[in-house]
Amino acid sequence: MSAGPNTTGALRHVLGHLLTPLLMCVGMGLAYLGAFHAPAPHALRVDVVGSGPAAQVLAQTLHDKGDGALDVRTVADRATAVTALREQDSFGAYVPGEKPELLVASASSDTSAMAVEKVFTKVAAAQDAPLEVTDVAPVASGDPTGQGVFFLLVALSIGAYASVAVIGGAGAVLPMRIRVLLAAGMSLVVSLIGTVFAGPVFHLVDQGIGGVWAISWLYAAGILLVGVGLHTFLRRWTTLGVMVLFVMLNFTSSGGIYRPELQPGFFGALHSFWNGAGFVEGVRGHVYFDGHAVGGHVLVLALWFLAGAVLVVAAGLTESKRAKAAGQTQGQAQGMTEPARAKAEAEVEKEMEEEMEEAVAV
């Protein structure tokens, strides 16, 4: 028995919408596996403490043997090495001697510290000496893996981009100014929830909680404004577009799991200007490194916020033009036959239904 016309139409409708999850699957696979499947250091900055010939030879040997994996330099003393680590100018410093010591800053990146420790454990073993590891910038007690800031990023991102889907779908009939107010309100709520999780609930950070909230709000507000603005132009593809921007490319380039020195060059390049990296590095700098370089990371978030504001303004102007054109069309529709008017109304209802389906799909 053959399928009726209603069944055929419904099947075609479902198959059309299944394109979105398939694109998400391909995009997530390319992004996550491309960024995380084979972390390896390249140009990872490390120091050898000492100014004599022995230190110079060791540094040059490590540099040559690393074949581009390490960027090794020598520094005069331990204090200089500690300063470089606390300014995130290096990711490890080796102090040679009878009792060799390795200095790391796990708050900068636990995975980078582990990579450096692996290298210098072999160096110390070749000298038949145990290696003492000193962490000059440890993470909070509630974040033993050093990846808590990344998971805070995930929570904030999902809260923000899911809100975009709802505001864009369910709130599409609202004026743009109302949608912007909803976005502002949601960014405040999402950032407060994230800050409570980071501080009192899970103790991912043990100081600077006010600054963590401010950075969280700026990050969430940027996502919401960009998403609300994009919805006018992307419509039912907004969910996929926002996921590409703020999940696929964002999480993988944030530096929350692996810093760019352990990733392929594409993700390392995104790290310099993507908003997730601005959030992760901004929070790290604020909480663990006495605010060093926080201004640059906040500037990145501010520029994303500004881009969202520009998109919202452009979307508002576009919707005004569409409304004017729709008014003219409605005037012409007065002379339509009843079947033609019903068909036009059905097309509008179908478009609104598809937008809501995309919102639910998040």
Order of alpha helices (4+ residues) and beta strands (2+ residues): alpha-beta-alpha-beta-alpha-beta-beta-alpha-beta-alpha-alpha-alpha-alpha-alpha-alpha-alpha-alpha-alpha
